Amino acid sequence: PQRMSCGYILCTILLSVAVLLAVTVTGAILFMNHYHTPVTEPPRLQTSLLRAVTDHDAEAKATKSQQKALLVTVADEVAKLLTHAVQLRADCDGLKKGHNTMGQELSALQSEQGRLIQLLSESQTNMARLVSSVSDVLDTLQKERGSARPRLKADLQRAPARGPRPRGCSNGSRPRDCFDIYASGQQEDGIYSIFPTHYPSGFQVYCDMTTDGGGWTVSCCRAGERRATPPPAVGCPRTGMSGVGDVTLGAWMWLKQIHVLTVQGSYELRIDLEDFDNSTAFAHYGSFGVGLFSVDPEEDGYPVSIAGYSGTAG
């Protein structure tokens, strides 16, 4: 019975081992059947490999083409850089030559500057001498004028009476006063331009062509009178100048202009008066002048010279 028990146990063990082996083999077969690669897989792998190799060759060719184009571009740029370098070198040589030329010109300018400074110094010295000489001459002339003025006044006061002034314009076309205008045939009262001998630029005056034979150069109007035209009997015969203001209002004329008129020849003066009752009177002077015997009439205050009274003013 003990032997049978051992044999039974051994058989049981062997049977268990056989079952285990069967299960293991079955599991292995099932596992292999589940994960086994089909027979058609190797061709697919080869196709992928061929495609990868083809793509790699294409990429390599494209890369080579790009590298070749890049090399060509680099070669062109290098050629351009070489050309530019040659041009820069030529420009540098030109700048060096220009620098040398400018240096020579600068030296010449510095020499010229030195010469001009020397000339300026000499000119300043000569100018100082000239100013000193002119100052001495002016001082001498002023002294001579001061000593000669009384003598000239005395000579002028002893001068003979002036002759009658010729009628008409002195140059044939430009009237010296209203009497010249009247003598030329224009005999209407109004504003005219006259050109005295010592006042060639001329000025405008009001001419009375009707009072006492006409030809009177009106010099002033009564104070406060504001008529469109001055009263016909107010004026300085053959004398006149534009007033300080509108000549049609009879403003006072400048003494300087009366002076330049009366020094041309012999002049008369007529003064017409009218009061508030419209009563009239006049004063006539056969000789009239302003600053006739003055060396400097403006400094002397334009002294008036009148003589030969006649009229109704008393």
Steps between C-alpha positions, in 0.01 A plus 500: 500500500790735563638439151162571347482830682841606369408397148173685526675814613756468222228457242317796637813713479573390147145566399516844653825571316344380176198722552723794585705439187186475294368825645835669445522383140140600437562843651815542294317403183218738578746780577688436179179487303389833650826694443632323195601734209319420179693366211433816295680733750851461362407653160341804676817557700709486187272754326532741794874460500518564125277803535715637783815444297341672197388796709843528653660504154256769385571709809872453448468613137290802604752585769783474248310728260441754777864481604607548139271803459629638830858453383419686176340784697797518736735509201303792348502689829874441539556635148291808584690549824829479313378759248381726782833456676681609183271804473558586866871479448477734201287741705751483782780588259289791369435622854870489576572710192220741595637523853840591365343763271296643788813518710673702230197729460479545877862604509433749220196637687701538817762695307226718346347552845831621632534740208144632552564552870807700415306708245221557754749619756651739247150619398408569862815702542429697181135550603607637837732743323222599257250558783754712679564702182126547432444607860776758468352627171151525652633690799679738265188549284284562806742762625511664158120494478466661840740776404351552151130499595480862627685620191267306268194645672636848455573433132151360442337798665698726269407292195318687221127453453405206284371569154156401378440129468445381143157365426438145388655172612869497566551183293215555257258245652512493882342806670687649792186655653138592423605805299680274252184290470291815447745624236477165317127552444344296783286760679260294712517493879605163638776275626816480286847350530793742499875433487715776653861528389633386837225240553507289180278225643214752512181516707133593461351841573171683450520764227275810494468599134233774541596739783689816399613370162547134606815293541491498881637198688275460804691435820241512778133528583333679785505311829186298553396521134404160353389574146529268203746749348693784663360852465632646174671801652705318763854414402860581438545611140724271304591314821363191659533144610282208600350551841537280801183316405263532205585793272128542421443597865762775486731358768817690580777431252848416609739789540771302324287477187416871512873560535591295191232690306596853600875454438426438130428864417296806597168420668203695634274431795125556515295446816121506474297547819133441576317544830183339630290777343641408158696825484820456298839670477837415354866580548747488212880495533712556192796304640478176694737219594577240767862442607638705212813621682568197721789261460300240694131604482379209709740581783406869476128418520419594138491880547237680287586804289212723375487854363290729280161494673179605329136408548191560714595313816615823671 
